[in-house]
């Protein structure tokens, strides 16, 4: 059965997402390691991805860790510096699929405010036919519900979808529903997988095509 539509994760697939790199530059590697050991910034971020207010979440965490308050607030004031640069090869793949008329969807764990910031910084995110954002849906990968929502709202049966994500648990959750999947490790492998599925030509899938 042919594949009808392609589903992309965003962070570390289309846009690099490396908070540690930002903090290494901002406060130095040693202090960054101490910060990340003392403060669960990723847990706070998960709450934002599930729909919590970004500013309120950051301020609550800063209040809970006054010794690290200034560093915690950088997560909000310098967020876009953690979410860069774009991954050019993946963007080329997205554009090639769109040009061929293949339906393309985003399925992403993202906060509401941060997603607006990302869309303003990266206009290619407007290429998607639909964007399924965890903060809007109040459910995040790898929970089955977010995959079910995409299936229901796009009308594509699981076996007609192909999905890439950099996290194995998110890929496994999609595969368990019958989706075709690819664990993202770089745009070249993703392009090769799409060529194999007949969704890109050799030229369109070239790393610098």
N, C-alpha and C positions, 0 to 999 in steps of 0.2 A: 504494500500500500504506500503511495507516495506521501511525502511530507509537504504540507500545505503552508506552514507558517514557522517563523523563527523567533525564538524568545531569548533575549539577552538579559543577563545581569548587568549592572552598571559599574559599581565599585570594583576596581582591580580587573575589569574587563574592558570597559570603554574609557574610564577615568582612573588614574592611579589613586590609591587611598592608603596613605602611609603616615598616620599621625606621629609615629615614633621619629620619622625622619625630620618632620617639622620641629618637634621638641628638641631633637639633637642639635639642630641649628639654633634654636631660640635660647635654650638654657644649658646646652652641653650634654653629652651622653651620660655622664655620671649622675647629674641632677635629674635627668629624664628618667633613668632607671629607678632612682629613689622615688620620684613622683609616681611612676606607674606601679611600683611596689606598694606605696602607701594609699593610693587613691584608685578606685575601680572606675576609671573613665569610660571603659567600654560598656560596663553595666549601665552607666548613666546614658550612654549613647543608644543602647538597646531600648531604653525607655522612650527616648525621643523617636526612635524608629517605629515604636508602637503607638505614637501619637501624642506623647507628652510634650508640653510647651518647651521649646529649646531654651529660651532665656531663663525661665523659671527652674528648669532642671539644672542648668549650669550654676545658677545662684544658690540653689539648695545645696549642691555639692560643695561649693566654695564655703558656704556657711558651716558645713559639717567638718571642713578641713581648713580652718583659718590659716594655718601655717603654709598652705599651698594655694591660697585663694587666688593670688595673681596668676599663677601658672594654670589653674583650672579655667579661669576666665579666658585664657588664650584659645581654648577649644571653640569658643563662640566668636571672639573678635577676629581670629585668624583662621576660621574654618576652611575657607576656600584655599588657603595655602597648604592644607593637608590633603585636599582633593584635587591634586594636579600632578603632572600634566595629563592631557588626554593621551590615549594610546592610539597613535595614528593608524596602525595596521587594522585595528578593530573598527575604527571609524570608517576606513575605506571599505571594509566588508559590509558594514551597515549601509553605506551609500550604494554599494553595488547591488545589494538585495533590493533596496528601495527602488533603484532604477529599473530592475527587472520586474517590478510589480509584485514581489513576494511580500505578503503581510509580515510585518515586524512588530514585535511587542517588547516592552521592557517589564521585567519582573524584579523588583528591587526592594531591599530593606533600606529605607531612607526616611529621614524626618521631613515633616511638611515644610518647615522654613528652610532647611538646608537643601531640599530638592528645588525650591524656587531659586535659591542662590546658584545652584549648579546649572539649572536651565538658562539662567541669565548669562552665565559664564561660558556655556557650551551649547551654542545654537543647534548643533547636530542632534541634541536630545529631542528636538521638535520633529524629527523625521519619523518617530515611531507612530504607528497607527493607533496604538493605545499604550498607556503607561500605567502599570499596576504598582502602586507605591504603598508600602506597608503602613506608613503613618495614616494614609487616607482610609485604608481598609481595616486598620486596627488588628492586623494579624501579620506575622512575618515568617519568612522562610526559616526553617524547613517545615513549619506546620502545614499539614495537608490542605487546610482551608484556603490558603492563598493560591495554591495551584488550582483548586476547584473553582475559585472565583474566576480565574482567567479562562478556564475551559468554558464555564457557563456563559460568560459575557462576550467571548469571541465566537462561540459556536463551533470551535474546532475540537474534534475528539482527541483524546490523549495520543493515540497512535499516529496522528497527523502533525504533531508538534515536535520541534527539536529545540533544545534548551542548552545554553552554556552558562556556567557559573564557576567561580574560582574555588568555591568551598565544596568539598566532597559530600558533606551531609545534605546540602541543598540539591546537588545533582542526584544523589541517591533517592531523595524524597520524590523528585520528579520521575525518576525511572520506576519507582514503585507504583506510580499511577499509570505507567505505560508510555510515558514520553520517551522519545529518542533524546539522548543526552551526550554532552561532551564536557569533560572537566577542563576548564580553561587554564592553560599554562603559558599561553602566548597567542598572538593573532595568526601566526603561520599555521599552527595546529588546528585552530578553529576554521580557517579558510579551507584547509585540506579536508576537514570533516564535512564541510558544506559542499565542496566539489564532489566528494564521494556520494553525497546524497542527491547530486544532480541539481543543486540550487545555485551554483556558481560555475562559470567556465574557468579554465586554467588561467586565462589572462585576468579575469576579475578577481580571482583569489590570490594573485601574486602579491607578495609583501609590499612591493613598491609600485603596484599597478595603478 
